[in-house]
């Protein structure tokens, strides 16, 4: 644990120092929570995650700059993945995994096409402390804690570099904005993905939104305050080549096609307080998974 915290602290200091160089200052911040308890209410598989972003640039004029590296995003993610039963998992269920990631990404726009590119260091295994944290929370509410088989078969301690690239372009059709996109991920999971996001309502194109990796929901990072309500729809399909969360030794087979369908509501009040709640349907990720699941995502801002 000490080693992980030292590495995390060093990464944070290094990334923040890099972001603040050349006159940049922090222009935005975003945080979103995802959990199946606020989705289908079942504690299983892609059970919980947190995504956080801090953005530095020398200003914001309603869209990402044209220069690569002019806008930098420090990204932090934490995720817990588990079998359907953590007390006594079935032999053909996926292994428990805790993952922390720290990364630096850049956003830029050229010829109306938006690009996001970056890399992350993903830390897995018991060294993250996420399994113990989950046991602590389950103990507080009287829920099932991890059994011996879950602990023994969890994803091991590793440090894995990963990268992600996304490109998309937005089209406006009256009150509806449609943004097709394509994405590639390499490292902890190797996949390519294509899909689209649809926005109807008060959210404007002048904001910077970042894609949450588990659900694909885009959360607000650089905001333009505008009271009102907006509805979000989206979906994508991926071809998955490999996943370190589903290693061959686990006895399960990675499902090559992976689909997500999502929807949500953004609300912002006159004083700047805001709330987003969304739900995402996730298709099966391994051949032995008996059914799909639904998870919920929340982002909020309080203003007094």
MARBATOR-276071 format. One record per residue: residue number from 1; y, x, z of N, C-alpha, C, O in turn. Coordinates in steps of 0.02 Angstrom, whole numbers, always signed. Last residue first. Layout:
// residues N
- k  nv  nu  nw  cav  cau  caw  cv  cu  cw  ov  ou  ow
- NUM  Y  X  Z  Y  X  Z  Y  X  Z  Y  X  Z
...
//
This chain:
// residues 304
- k  nv  nu  nw  cav  cau  caw  cv  cu  cw  ov  ou  ow
- 304  +1366  -1234  -143  +1395  -1275  -90  +1471  -1274  -95  +1505  -1306  -54
- 303  +1226  -1226  -246  +1298  -1213  -241  +1326  -1260  -188  +1312  -1320  -189
- 302  +1071  -1158  -293  +1108  -1198  -245  +1181  -1178  -246  +1196  -1118  -246
- 301  +957  -1170  -423  +1016  -1134  -398  +1055  -1181  -353  +1069  -1238  -372
- 300  +786  -1151  -477  +842  -1189  -449  +898  -1141  -429  +888  -1082  -418
- 299  +635  -1182  -559  +691  -1138  -552  +749  -1179  -525  +761  -1235  -547
- 298  +459  -1202  -568  +523  -1224  -538  +573  -1167  -540  +556  -1109  -525
- 297  +311  -1267  -645  +360  -1213  -637  +426  -1240  -611  +446  -1296  -630
- 296  +135  -1304  -633  +205  -1323  -631  +250  -1263  -620  +229  -1214  -589
- 295  -12  -1316  -736  +27  -1284  -684  +99  -1308  -688  +122  -1331  -741
- 294  -172  -1373  -774  -101  -1388  -779  -65  -1355  -721  -85  -1363  -664
- 293  -317  -1319  -870  -281  -1332  -808  -208  -1345  -823  -184  -1331  -878
- 292  -481  -1355  -945  -413  -1328  -945  -380  -1340  -877  -411  -1369  -832
- 291  -650  -1315  -893  -597  -1359  -916  -530  -1323  -915  -524  -1268  -889
- 290  -744  -1214  -863  -767  -1282  -880  -714  -1328  -907  -730  -1377  -942
- 289  -763  -1056  -929  -716  -1099  -893  -730  -1171  -911  -727  -1189  -970
- 288  -841  -975  -1009  -875  -1011  -955  -828  -1056  -914  -851  -1092  -869
- 287  -750  -915  -1095  -798  -963  -1122  -831  -1005  -1068  -848  -1063  -1079
- 286  -581  -913  -1036  -646  -881  -1044  -698  -934  -1059  -691  -992  -1038
- 285  -472  -996  -1040  -461  -925  -1056  -525  -886  -1060  -525  -830  -1086
- 284  -429  -1161  -1094  -478  -1116  -1063  -467  -1044  -1086  -454  -1032  -1145
- 283  -250  -1197  -1095  -319  -1205  -1118  -364  -1155  -1083  -340  -1111  -1047
- 282  -131  -1268  -994  -161  -1205  -1015  -233  -1217  -1035  -273  -1243  -996
- 281  +15  -1358  -990  -57  -1363  -999  -83  -1298  -1027  -59  -1276  -1079
- 280  +148  -1358  -879  +118  -1325  -937  +42  -1336  -935  +10  -1323  -884
- 279  +304  -1429  -828  +231  -1426  -823  +204  -1395  -887  +232  -1403  -941
- 278  +456  -1396  -737  +417  -1402  -797  +343  -1401  -783  +322  -1374  -731
- 277  +617  -1414  -677  +547  -1423  -662  +510  -1434  -728  +530  -1475  -769
- 276  +768  -1344  -621  +722  -1352  -677  +652  -1364  -649  +630  -1328  -604
- 275  +931  -1370  -564  +860  -1374  -550  +822  -1381  -616  +842  -1419  -660
- 274  +1089  -1318  -491  +1045  -1336  -547  +972  -1335  -525  +954  -1304  -475
- 273  +1262  -1322  -450  +1193  -1323  -429  +1148  -1346  -486  +1168  -1389  -526
- 272  +1390  -1342  -501  +1353  -1283  -522  +1282  -1279  -497  +1244  -1236  -519
- 271  +1455  -1459  -475  +1473  -1402  -434  +1432  -1339  -449  +1438  -1289  -414
- 270  +1396  -1552  -560  +1466  -1534  -573  +1487  -1473  -532  +1533  -1437  -553
- 269  +1224  -1497  -592  +1277  -1539  -565  +1346  -1512  -578  +1354  -1456  -603
- 268  +1093  -1498  -709  +1147  -1459  -677  +1202  -1506  -655  +1224  -1549  -693
- 267  +922  -1493  -750  +979  -1532  -727  +1029  -1486  -695  +1011  -1440  -658
- 266  +790  -1490  -866  +844  -1452  -834  +897  -1502  -812  +915  -1548  -849
- 265  +619  -1523  -876  +686  -1552  -871  +732  -1504  -835  +716  -1480  -781
- 264  +478  -1496  -990  +516  -1489  -929  +585  -1521  -934  +606  -1544  -987
- 263  +320  -1441  -1056  +378  -1484  -1057  +415  -1477  -991  +387  -1454  -942
- 262  +193  -1366  -1160  +237  -1369  -1102  +294  -1418  -1113  +314  -1434  -1169
- 261  +38  -1295  -1197  +85  -1349  -1213  +127  -1361  -1151  +101  -1365  -1096
- 260  -56  -1160  -1262  -13  -1185  -1208  +32  -1240  -1235  +60  -1234  -1289
- 259  -214  -1085  -1300  -160  -1131  -1317  -122  -1152  -1254  -151  -1160  -1201
- 258  -309  -958  -1371  -279  -981  -1309  -217  -1023  -1326  -173  -1001  -1362
- 257  -457  -888  -1434  -398  -929  -1446  -374  -960  -1381  -414  -984  -1340
- 256  -561  -814  -1375  -515  -782  -1422  -452  -822  -1436  -399  -794  -1448
- 255  -608  -798  -1210  -598  -846  -1264  -545  -820  -1311  -489  -805  -1289
- 254  -710  -672  -1145  -642  -692  -1161  -643  -742  -1219  -675  -731  -1270
- 253  -846  -707  -1040  -824  -689  -1108  -754  -715  -1121  -740  -774  -1109
- 252  -910  -633  -889  -880  -688  -926  -853  -662  -992  -839  -603  -1000
- 251  -953  -523  -819  -1004  -569  -844  -976  -630  -880  -1014  -674  -900
- 250  -877  -421  -775  -873  -483  -736  -924  -534  -760  -937  -583  -725
- 249  -883  -317  -863  -926  -313  -804  -927  -378  -764  -972  -389  -725
- 248  -782  -345  -954  -851  -359  -973  -898  -360  -913  -946  -398  -910
- 247  -638  -423  -874  -677  -366  -898  -750  -384  -912  -775  -433  -885
- 246  -513  -503  -873  -580  -530  -887  -624  -474  -915  -644  -476  -973
- 245  -398  -435  -859  -413  -483  -807  -483  -514  -815  -508  -546  -769
- 244  -387  -365  -973  -411  -327  -915  -424  -373  -856  -457  -353  -808
- 243  -432  -430  -1125  -396  -445  -1063  -427  -405  -1006  -487  -411  -993
- 242  -415  -440  -1305  -444  -410  -1244  -401  -429  -1184  -341  -443  -1191
- 241  -369  -525  -1405  -418  -474  -1422  -453  -446  -1360  -512  -431  -1361
- 240  -324  -687  -1437  -331  -638  -1383  -387  -589  -1402  -444  -609  -1413
- 239  -203  -775  -1519  -267  -742  -1529  -272  -686  -1478  -228  -642  -1476
- 238  -121  -925  -1464  -129  -852  -1465  -199  -833  -1486  -247  -869  -1474
- 237  +4  -1047  -1485  -66  -1030  -1489  -72  -955  -1498  -33  -924  -1534
- 236  +121  -1154  -1400  +103  -1096  -1439  +27  -1087  -1439  -8  -1116  -1398
- 235  +262  -1261  -1364  +191  -1246  -1368  +179  -1184  -1409  +222  -1164  -1448
- 234  +380  -1378  -1291  +359  -1317  -1325  +284  -1309  -1326  +247  -1346  -1293
- 233  +531  -1450  -1230  +463  -1457  -1255  +444  -1392  -1289  +487  -1356  -1314
- 232  +651  -1506  -1116  +620  -1448  -1149  +549  -1466  -1169  +511  -1494  -1129
- 231  +807  -1584  -1095  +735  -1590  -1097  +706  -1534  -1140  +732  -1518  -1193
- 230  +947  -1582  -986  +915  -1561  -1048  +840  -1567  -1041  +812  -1556  -987
- 229  +1098  -1644  -918  +1025  -1643  -918  +999  -1622  -986  +1027  -1641  -1038
- 228  +1246  -1579  -835  +1209  -1623  -880  +1134  -1613  -873  +1111  -1579  -828
- 227  +1377  -1458  -836  +1340  -1513  -804  +1305  -1556  -855  +1330  -1568  -910
- 226  +1369  -1294  -869  +1383  -1356  -906  +1344  -1412  -873  +1283  -1415  -881
- 225  +1391  -1124  -868  +1391  -1184  -826  +1412  -1245  -868  +1466  -1246  -898
- 224  +1284  -1022  -941  +1348  -1053  -957  +1349  -1119  -920  +1313  -1166  -938
- 223  +1195  -877  -881  +1209  -949  -883  +1279  -964  -909  +1326  -925  -900
- 222  +1062  -775  -903  +1135  -775  -911  +1155  -848  -925  +1134  -876  -975
- 221  +939  -846  -869  +958  -782  -839  +1033  -772  -843  +1066  -762  -792
- 220  +822  -978  -862  +892  -958  -873  +907  -893  -835  +889  -886  -777
- 219  +660  -967  -940  +704  -980  -883  +772  -947  -893  +778  -897  -928
- 218  +538  -1045  -1035  +595  -999  -1037  +643  -1017  -980  +663  -1075  -973
- 217  +361  -1047  -1021  +425  -1080  -1006  +481  -1027  -1006  +472  -972  -981
- 216  +244  -978  -1033  +288  -978  -1091  +352  -1016  -1080  +395  -1018  -1124
- 215  +158  -962  -924  +166  -1028  -954  +202  -1028  -1022  +191  -1072  -1063
- 214  +157  -822  -899  +97  -863  -889  +102  -928  -930  +55  -946  -965
- 213  +286  -761  -924  +226  -741  -961  +166  -788  -955  +128  -794  -1003
- 212  +437  -839  -968  +391  -827  -914  +321  -815  -944  +299  -855  -985
- 211  +565  -776  -1067  +502  -812  -1067  +458  -791  -1009  +444  -731  -1000
- 210  +737  -806  -1036  +681  -759  -1038  +616  -798  -1031  +613  -846  -994
- 209  +895  -838  -1109  +836  -863  -1075  +779  -815  -1088  +772  -787  -1142
- 208  +1067  -841  -1105  +1009  -798  -1116  +951  -825  -1075  +957  -833  -1014
- 207  +1172  -965  -1184  +1139  -936  -1126  +1084  -888  -1148  +1057  -894  -1204
- 206  +1222  -1029  -1294  +1262  -974  -1267  +1230  -940  -1207  +1257  -892  -1181
- 205  +1157  -1140  -1332  +1131  -1078  -1359  +1167  -1017  -1329  +1145  -960  -1339
- 204  +1148  -1246  -1186  +1179  -1222  -1247  +1145  -1157  -1270  +1109  -1125  -1232
- 203  +1089  -1399  -1117  +1084  -1326  -1121  +1111  -1302  -1187  +1100  -1334  -1239
- 202  +1094  -1540  -1133  +1154  -1504  -1113  +1149  -1428  -1117  +1200  -1394  -1120
- 201  +982  -1588  -1266  +1026  -1602  -1210  +1078  -1549  -1197  +1102  -1518  -1243
- 200  +830  -1522  -1304  +871  -1581  -1317  +916  -1592  -1256  +891  -1603  -1201
- 199  +735  -1396  -1379  +783  -1413  -1326  +824  -1473  -1348  +851  -1474  -1403
- 198  +579  -1323  -1408  +626  -1376  -1428  +669  -1394  -1368  +644  -1405  -1314
- 197  +491  -1183  -1470  +523  -1216  -1413  +575  -1265  -1439  +610  -1250  -1487
- 196  +336  -1127  -1540  +404  -1152  -1547  +426  -1184  -1482  +385  -1210  -1444
- 195  +228  -991  -1592  +241  -1057  -1566  +313  -1077  -1577  +348  -1048  -1619
- 194  +103  -865  -1581  +156  -898  -1619  +165  -968  -1592  +117  -1000  -1572
- 193  +41  -705  -1530  +53  -775  -1516  +108  -801  -1561  +154  -765  -1579
- 192  -84  -585  -1489  -27  -605  -1531  -21  -680  -1526  -71  -715  -1520
- 191  -139  -471  -1361  -139  -535  -1396  -79  -540  -1441  -29  -504  -1433
- 190  -211  -394  -1228  -193  -381  -1298  -197  -447  -1336  -251  -476  -1343
- 189  -157  -365  -1063  -189  -411  -1110  -165  -395  -1180  -105  -384  -1190
- 188  -110  -243  -1022  -153  -280  -976  -189  -336  -1013  -246  -353  -995
- 187  -83  -205  -1181  -90  -171  -1116  -137  -208  -1071  -198  -206  -1080
- 186  +30  -300  -1273  -20  -247  -1276  -22  -213  -1208  +30  -195  -1180
- 185  +83  -442  -1365  +75  -409  -1300  +19  -358  -1305  -32  -370  -1337
- 184  +198  -525  -1469  +140  -481  -1464  +141  -447  -1396  +194  -426  -1373
- 183  +258  -676  -1543  +255  -629  -1486  +193  -587  -1491  +140  -610  -1515
- 182  +376  -782  -1623  +313  -745  -1626  +316  -691  -1572  +369  -664  -1557
- 181  +450  -946  -1636  +448  -877  -1612  +378  -848  -1624  +329  -884  -1634
- 180  +571  -1075  -1671  +505  -1044  -1683  +507  -971  -1659  +559  -939  -1662
- 179  +666  -1182  -1595  +663  -1109  -1598  +591  -1086  -1609  +554  -1078  -1560
- 178  +779  -1313  -1616  +710  -1292  -1625  +709  -1216  -1634  +745  -1189  -1676
- 177  +879  -1433  -1542  +875  -1362  -1561  +802  -1341  -1561  +766  -1351  -1512
- 176  +961  -1585  -1572  +897  -1551  -1559  +902  -1479  -1584  +925  -1465  -1639
- 175  +1068  -1656  -1614  +1064  -1642  -1542  +1002  -1602  -1523  +991  -1588  -1464
- 174  +1060  -1584  -1770  +1095  -1633  -1730  +1094  -1613  -1657  +1117  -1559  -1639
- 173  +969  -1458  -1767  +963  -1521  -1805  +995  -1576  -1764  +960  -1611  -1726
- 172  +972  -1286  -1774  +1002  -1345  -1744  +998  -1404  -1791  +1020  -1400  -1848
- 171  +860  -1155  -1741  +889  -1199  -1790  +913  -1262  -1755  +879  -1289  -1711
- 170  +834  -985  -1695  +848  -1054  -1675  +881  -1092  -1732  +925  -1066  -1767
- 169  +702  -870  -1696  +764  -893  -1727  +773  -967  -1713  +726  -1006  -1719
- 168  +625  -725  -1624  +632  -796  -1635  +699  -812  -1667  +745  -772  -1665
- 167  +508  -607  -1561  +563  -622  -1606  +565  -697  -1619  +512  -729  -1624
- 166  +449  -493  -1440  +459  -562  -1462  +516  -565  -1510  +567  -531  -1502
- 165  +335  -385  -1363  +385  -392  -1416  +389  -465  -1436  +337  -496  -1448
- 164  +282  -283  -1230  +288  -350  -1258  +346  -349  -1308  +398  -318  -1298
- 163  +162  -175  -1148  +222  -187  -1187  +222  -257  -1215  +169  -289  -1222
- 162  +106  -80  -1006  +100  -136  -1052  +166  -145  -1088  +219  -126  -1064
- 161  +9  +34  -908  +69  +20  -948  +57  -37  -997  +3  -42  -1026
- 160  -70  +10  -756  -78  +3  -828  -10  -9  -861  +24  -57  -844
- 159  -160  +64  -626  -90  +65  -649  -93  +65  -725  -116  +113  -756
- 158  -278  -16  -515  -260  +19  -576  -184  +18  -585  -150  -24  -557
- 157  -408  -69  -418  -342  -37  -414  -329  +3  -478  -365  +51  -493
- 156  -503  -207  -494  -491  -147  -455  -420  -120  -459  -378  -144  -496
- 155  -529  -379  -468  -506  -327  -514  -483  -266  -473  -448  -274  -423
- 154  -662  -421  -352  -595  -426  -379  -579  -368  -426  -611  -316  -424
- 153  -784  -427  -288  -784  -427  -362  -714  -431  -392  -707  -443  -452
- 152  -759  -429  -151  -799  -375  -179  -791  -370  -255  -791  -315  -282
- 151  -687  -548  -130  -657  -483  -115  -693  -426  -150  -662  -380  -177
- 150  -783  -643  -168  -719  -640  -202  -685  -573  -192  -658  -543  -238
- 149  -884  -618  -75  -898  -608  -146  -833  -603  -186  -829  -563  -233
- 148  -821  -653  +49  -842  -584  +35  -854  -570  -39  -836  -517  -63
- 147  -681  -768  +12  -746  -750  +40  -765  -679  +21  -731  -647  -20
- 146  -513  -805  +50  -561  -771  +6  -625  -753  +43  -623  -727  +99
- 145  -490  -966  +131  -472  -897  +117  -527  -864  +75  -581  -893  +66
- 144  -437  -1134  +113  -491  -1085  +109  -465  -1016  +94  -422  -1007  +51
- 143  -303  -1189  +225  -341  -1188  +162  -393  -1133  +163  -394  -1091  +207
- 142  -215  -1200  +332  -285  -1221  +341  -325  -1224  +278  -376  -1259  +275
- 141  -93  -1146  +319  -99  -1218  +302  -171  -1243  +308  -185  -1300  +292
- 140  -110  -1014  +359  -57  -1054  +390  -67  -1129  +378  -52  -1169  +421
- 139  -210  -968  +274  -224  -975  +345  -173  -1019  +380  -189  -1056  +426
- 138  -141  -961  +154  -195  -1011  +161  -212  -1022  +235  -228  -1078  +256
- 137  -56  -854  +185  -28  -920  +172  -81  -974  +180  -67  -1027  +209
- 136  -153  -751  +203  -106  -768  +257  -78  -838  +247  -75  -878  +294
- 135  -213  -747  +77  -253  -766  +135  -209  -787  +193  -224  -835  +229
- 134  -101  -702  +3  -129  -768  -9  -171  -792  +49  -167  -850  +70
- 133  -90  -573  +58  -35  -620  +64  -59  -692  +53  -39  -738  +90
- 132  -210  -516  +16  -198  -526  +87  -142  -575  +100  -145  -615  +147
- 131  -182  -517  -123  -239  -554  -96  -231  -567  -21  -244  -623  +2
- 130  -72  -432  -132  -64  -503  -149  -122  -545  -122  -112  -602  -102
- 129  -79  -296  -114  -71  -337  -54  -66  -411  -68  -57  -451  -22
- 128  -103  -201  -211  -41  -241  -216  -28  -282  -153  +30  -300  -141
- 127  -227  -147  -186  -169  -108  -168  -103  -147  -173  -54  -128  -142
- 126  -321  -227  -244  -305  -241  -174  -244  -202  -151  -212  -222  -102
- 125  -256  -245  -414  -304  -230  -362  -280  -246  -292  -226  -273  -282
- 124  -127  -170  -518  -177  -220  -501  -219  -198  -441  -217  -140  -421
- 123  +26  -157  -596  -14  -131  -541  -62  -185  -520  -41  -241  -506
- 122  +102  -115  -745  +66  -168  -710  +19  -136  -659  -22  -94  -676
- 121  +255  -78  -807  +199  -47  -773  +166  -101  -730  +198  -129  -686
- 120  +316  -128  -967  +306  -140  -896  +250  -95  -870  +204  -77  -907
- 119  +441  -134  -1097  +379  -110  -1069  +377  -121  -994  +429  -124  -961
- 118  +511  -230  -1236  +511  -191  -1174  +442  -171  -1152  +392  -188  -1182
- 117  +616  -339  -1326  +567  -285  -1329  +569  -246  -1264  +623  -232  -1238
- 116  +669  -472  -1421  +660  -447  -1353  +603  -397  -1354  +550  -411  -1381
- 115  +785  -541  -1538  +730  -495  -1524  +730  -479  -1449  +782  -475  -1417
- 114  +835  -669  -1648  +837  -642  -1581  +774  -599  -1568  +719  -619  -1584
- 113  +926  -681  -1796  +859  -674  -1767  +865  -639  -1699  +896  -586  -1694
- 112  +1051  -676  -1853  +1031  -739  -1820  +961  -737  -1792  +937  -788  -1767
- 111  +1065  -541  -1885  +1056  -590  -1939  +1026  -655  -1911  +982  -684  -1942
- 110  +1009  -493  -1726  +1033  -471  -1792  +1016  -523  -1844  +959  -548  -1847
- 109  +1016  -461  -1555  +1015  -512  -1608  +1045  -484  -1671  +1099  -455  -1671
- 108  +921  -409  -1411  +974  -400  -1460  +964  -451  -1516  +910  -480  -1523
- 107  +868  -350  -1255  +876  -408  -1298  +932  -393  -1347  +985  -368  -1328
- 106  +747  -248  -1172  +812  -256  -1204  +811  -317  -1249  +759  -334  -1279
- 105  +673  -206  -1014  +671  -239  -1079  +742  -242  -1107  +791  -238  -1070
- 104  +567  -133  -898  +634  -130  -927  +630  -157  -998  +590  -133  -1038
- 103  +468  -186  -755  +481  -165  -823  +553  -165  -842  +596  -194  -807
- 102  +328  -207  -654  +399  -187  -654  +414  -161  -723  +379  -117  -749
- 101  +206  -315  -581  +232  -276  -638  +307  -266  -631  +343  -308  -607
- 100  +55  -346  -496  +127  -336  -492  +149  -297  -553  +115  -251  -575
- 99  -85  -449  -470  -49  -404  -516  +25  -405  -501  +56  -458  -495
- 98  -249  -483  -420  -179  -482  -400  -143  -432  -443  -169  -376  -453
- 97  -390  -579  -457  -345  -526  -478  -276  -536  -448  -249  -591  -450
- 96  -563  -623  -453  -497  -626  -422  -455  -567  -446  -480  -512  -454
- 95  -655  -658  -605  -642  -621  -543  -571  -633  -518  -526  -650  -556
- 94  -719  -819  -662  -679  -758  -671  -667  -723  -605  -669  -756  -553
- 93  -893  -869  -646  -821  -881  -644  -784  -815  -648  -814  -762  -640
- 92  -1029  -865  -635  -1002  -860  -702  -927  -876  -704  -901  -895  -757
- 91  -1060  -883  -500  -1074  -817  -531  -1044  -809  -601  -1036  -753  -624
- 90  -927  -963  -409  -987  -968  -451  -998  -900  -485  -949  -865  -499
- 89  -867  -912  -246  -860  -920  -318  -927  -925  -354  -977  -895  -333
- 88  -825  -966  -108  -892  -953  -133  -892  -962  -208  -914  -1014  -233
- 87  -685  -961  -91  -730  -952  -34  -800  -933  -56  -831  -889  -26
- 86  -624  -987  -208  -616  -920  -182  -660  -907  -122  -672  -849  -103
- 85  -669  -1071  -349  -680  -1072  -276  -673  -1000  -251  -712  -957  -270
- 84  -621  -1027  -473  -609  -1096  -451  -619  -1105  -376  -581  -1141  -344
- 83  -547  -861  -454  -599  -909  -474  -584  -978  -448  -540  -987  -406
- 82  -374  -816  -493  -432  -822  -449  -486  -865  -480  -473  -902  -528
- 81  -225  -725  -490  -274  -760  -531  -338  -761  -491  -356  -712  -458
- 80  -58  -705  -452  -124  -710  -423  -167  -753  -469  -149  -809  -486
- 79  +81  -600  -490  +35  -654  -508  -30  -648  -470  -55  -593  -458
- 78  +248  -555  -519  +192  -552  -473  +147  -612  -488  +171  -668  -496
- 77  +370  -459  -606  +323  -515  -604  +270  -503  -551  +250  -445  -540
- 76  +532  -412  -653  +480  -407  -602  +436  -469  -606  +462  -525  -609
- 75  +640  -323  -760  +595  -380  -751  +542  -364  -698  +513  -311  -697
- 74  +798  -292  -812  +747  -268  -766  +705  -328  -747  +731  -377  -721
- 73  +868  -281  -969  +841  -328  -920  +788  -292  -878  +739  -266  -904
- 72  +1013  -235  -1056  +951  -215  -1024  +931  -265  -970  +973  -289  -931
- 71  +1100  -216  -1204  +1086  -263  -1149  +1017  -246  -1121  +968  -244  -1159
- 70  +1088  -108  -1288  +1154  -123  -1259  +1148  -172  -1201  +1188  -168  -1153
- 69  +964  -89  -1346  +977  -56  -1283  +1045  -70  -1253  +1059  -47  -1198
- 68  +1023  -110  -1508  +963  -101  -1468  +981  -62  -1404  +1011  -9  -1408
- 67  +1162  -214  -1542  +1136  -147  -1530  +1074  -146  -1486  +1072  -178  -1434
- 66  +1211  -342  -1545  +1172  -319  -1602  +1138  -252  -1590  +1091  -235  -1625
- 65  +1194  -439  -1391  +1228  -393  -1436  +1182  -372  -1494  +1122  -384  -1492
- 64  +1161  -616  -1376  +1143  -547  -1363  +1178  -501  -1412  +1192  -521  -1468
- 63  +1299  -729  -1346  +1238  -710  -1380  +1224  -637  -1365  +1268  -599  -1345
- 62  +1412  -749  -1270  +1376  -807  -1294  +1314  -792  -1334  +1278  -838  -1353
- 61  +1458  -625  -1233  +1500  -666  -1276  +1462  -724  -1307  +1477  -746  -1362
- 60  +1466  -518  -1099  +1426  -570  -1130  +1472  -617  -1168  +1519  -645  -1140
- 59  +1460  -342  -1054  +1492  -407  -1062  +1444  -456  -1095  +1390  -438  -1116
- 58  +1383  -233  -1051  +1454  -221  -1042  +1494  -285  -1055  +1555  -282  -1065
- 57  +1242  -276  -945  +1272  -263  -1010  +1346  -249  -998  +1370  -253  -941
- 56  +1091  -320  -862  +1152  -280  -864  +1176  -271  -935  +1136  -261  -981
- 55  +996  -437  -770  +1020  -415  -835  +1086  -378  -828  +1132  -400  -793
- 54  +843  -471  -694  +913  -452  -683  +937  -417  -746  +903  -374  -773
- 53  +714  -588  -660  +749  -545  -707  +821  -532  -683  +854  -577  -656
- 52  +550  -636  -611  +619  -624  -593  +651  -575  -642  +619  -527  -664
- 51  +417  -744  -573  +450  -702  -624  +523  -697  -608  +556  -747  -592
- 50  +265  -772  -492  +338  -769  -485  +364  -723  -540  +337  -669  -551
- 49  +120  -879  -481  +157  -820  -505  +231  -828  -491  +256  -883  -481
- 48  -46  -947  -464  +23  -939  -441  +55  -876  -467  +22  -825  -475
- 47  -168  -974  -536  -147  -1015  -479  -75  -1007  -459  -44  -1056  -439
- 46  -263  -980  -652  -193  -956  -652  -155  -994  -598  -116  -1039  -612
- 45  -393  -1025  -546  -378  -987  -607  -306  -960  -607  -289  -920  -563
- 44  -336  -1144  -422  -387  -1112  -462  -356  -1074  -521  -300  -1088  -542
- 43  -310  -1278  -337  -299  -1207  -323  -352  -1166  -360  -406  -1154  -333
- 42  -227  -1421  -401  -289  -1386  -386  -277  -1311  -383  -237  -1284  -421
- 41  -119  -1494  -446  -131  -1493  -373  -196  -1458  -355  -218  -1464  -298
- 40  -74  -1479  -573  -129  -1526  -564  -154  -1528  -492  -204  -1561  -477
- 39  +67  -1428  -509  +44  -1451  -575  -11  -1502  -566  +2  -1560  -554
- 38  +93  -1376  -390  +144  -1422  -416  +130  -1440  -488  +173  -1464  -524
- 37  -19  -1296  -381  -11  -1348  -330  +42  -1399  -352  +37  -1458  -335
- 36  -7  -1197  -475  -46  -1256  -493  -41  -1311  -441  -57  -1369  -457
- 35  +155  -1126  -502  +97  -1136  -459  +59  -1199  -481  +89  -1247  -503
- 34  +293  -1020  -520  +242  -1060  -553  +182  -1066  -507  +160  -1016  -478
- 33  +468  -994  -511  +404  -997  -476  +356  -1042  -515  +376  -1094  -540
- 32  +598  -884  -564  +560  -945  -572  +492  -939  -538  +463  -884  -536
- 31  +760  -821  -581  +699  -820  -541  +663  -887  -550  +694  -940  -545
- 30  +890  -716  -645  +848  -775  -649  +784  -766  -610  +757  -711  -605
- 29  +1056  -662  -680  +997  -658  -636  +957  -722  -644  +985  -776  -648
- 28  +1186  -564  -758  +1143  -622  -749  +1083  -608  -706  +1061  -551  -697
- 27  +1261  -452  -769  +1291  -513  -797  +1247  -574  -785  +1267  -630  -801
- 26  +1303  -301  -696  +1256  -356  -695  +1290  -420  -718  +1341  -440  -691
- 25  +1367  -182  -816  +1368  -214  -751  +1322  -275  -754  +1306  -299  -808
- 24  +1388  -23  -900  +1357  -89  -893  +1366  -116  -822  +1372  -78  -774
- 23  +1438  +106  -921  +1484  +51  -909  +1453  -18  -903  +1490  -67  -902
- 22  +1332  +197  -932  +1374  +182  -990  +1415  +118  -981  +1425  +81  -1029
- 21  +1210  +129  -817  +1242  +183  -853  +1285  +156  -910  +1276  +100  -933
- 20  +1140  +28  -761  +1211  +32  -743  +1248  +87  -781  +1309  +93  -777
- 19  +1010  +49  -805  +1046  -10  -828  +1121  -5  -815  +1161  -32  -854
- 18  +974  +165  -737  +978  +166  -810  +1019  +107  -835  +1059  +115  -882
- 17  +975  +115  -606  +1020  +170  -625  +1029  +173  -700  +1085  +182  -725
- 16  +872  +20  -615  +940  -2  -601  +991  +52  -621  +1044  +36  -648
- 15  +764  +106  -641  +783  +56  -690  +854  +31  -679  +892  +22  -726
- 14  +760  +186  -523  +768  +216  -589  +792  +166  -641  +836  +182  -681
- 13  +742  +91  -423  +801  +134  -421  +814  +163  -490  +871  +165  -514
- 12  +618  +35  -464  +678  -6  -457  +742  +35  -460  +789  +18  -495
- 11  +533  +147  -460  +546  +113  -523  +610  +71  -519  +650  +72  -566
- 10  +537  +177  -322  +560  +225  -371  +576  +194  -438  +626  +211  -470
- 9  +480  +59  -271  +548  +77  -253  +577  +127  -303  +634  +120  -325
- 8  +351  +68  -328  +394  +11  -343  +467  +28  -328  +512  +12  -368
- 7  +304  +186  -269  +311  +182  -341  +359  +126  -361  +401  +135  -405
- 6  +306  +144  -135  +345  +202  -156  +357  +202  -231  +412  +216  -254
- 5  +216  +37  -138  +286  +25  -121  +331  +83  -142  +387  +72  -165
- 4  +98  +107  -172  +125  +55  -216  +199  +42  -202  +239  +37  -248
- 3  +83  +190  -60  +92  +219  -126  +123  +169  -174  +168  +186  -213
- 2  +62  +97  +40  +121  +141  +44  +136  +170  -24  +194  +175  -44
- 1  -60  +41  +0  +0  +0  +0  +63  +43  +0  +111  +28  -35
//
